[in-house]
């Protein structure tokens, strides 16, 4: 993995896959899933979120050897904390809390972006948490192109991690409220992700 730099990419969610389900690839045959992992990892940037969830599905079946070799072939690692991060966010934001505290006009978005460039001791990957009044896709493209970008994202940004935030959006548009949701998301991820960056309210 080292310090790879990837192309900006289109930052769009992959259609037709429910990443909030505990096993989003439960209905996929193992051979098809293994082939899909190989394709996702060949993309620039790679679809590491999808490939990581798919690998976990194959591990649950005891059928992950070939998939693991797909990662090794392109010198990439799965995201080691992804499932724990998804569980942490879901625990921090039950549906009842989301509905009760979504006050005011809702037209903004919170997001989480996968960031590389860290050391092996930190699991290679961390994440950046942000909020925007634009679409998540547009804002993540800006980060990768260096437009009002978060620190390190033009060089080390990889992709939005849709499973960690998509169900929260849209969030309140007002700046203070938006920052509050961004901070809550940051705090939910901090215990399970080695490196979490982005603005927080104090």
Rosetta blueprint (number, residue, H / E / L):
1 X L
2 X L
3 X L
4 X L
5 X L
6 X L
7 X L
8 X L
9 X L
10 X L
11 X L
12 X L
13 X L
14 X L
15 X L
16 X L
17 X L
18 X L
19 X L
20 X L
21 X L
22 X L
23 X L
24 X L
25 X L
26 X L
27 X L
28 X L
29 X L
30 X H
31 X H
32 X H
33 X H
34 X H
35 X H
36 X H
37 X H
38 X H
39 X H
40 X H
41 X H
42 X H
43 X L
44 X L
45 X L
46 X L
47 X L
48 X H
49 X H
50 X H
51 X H
52 X H
53 X H
54 X H
55 X H
56 X H
57 X H
58 X H
59 X H
60 X H
61 X H
62 X L
63 X L
64 X L
65 X H
66 X H
67 X H
68 X H
69 X H
70 X H
71 X H
72 X H
73 X H
74 X L
75 X L
76 X L
77 X L
78 X L
79 X L
80 X L
81 X L
82 X H
83 X H
84 X H
85 X H
86 X H
87 X H
88 X H
89 X H
90 X H
91 X H
92 X H
93 X L
94 X L
95 X H
96 X H
97 X H
98 X H
99 X H
100 X H
101 X H
102 X L
103 X L
104 X L
105 X L
106 X E
107 X E
108 X E
109 X E
110 X E
111 X E
112 X E
113 X E
114 X E
115 X E
116 X L
117 X L
118 X L
119 X L
120 X H
121 X H
122 X H
123 X L
124 X L
125 X L
126 X E
127 X E
128 X E
129 X E
130 X E
131 X E
132 X E
133 X L
134 X L
135 X L
136 X H
137 X H
138 X H
139 X H
140 X H
141 X H
142 X H
143 X H
144 X H
145 X H
146 X L
147 X L
148 X L
149 X L
150 X L
151 X L
152 X L
153 X H
154 X H
155 X H
156 X H
157 X E
158 X E
159 X E
160 X E
161 X L
162 X H
163 X H
164 X H
165 X L
166 X H
167 X H
168 X H
169 X L
170 X L
171 X E
172 X E
173 X L
174 X L
175 X H
176 X H
177 X H
178 X H
179 X H
180 X H
181 X H
182 X H
183 X H
184 X H
185 X H
186 X H
187 X H
188 X H
189 X H
190 X H
191 X L
192 X L
193 X L
194 X L
195 X L
196 X E
197 X E
198 X L
199 X L
200 X L
201 X L
202 X L
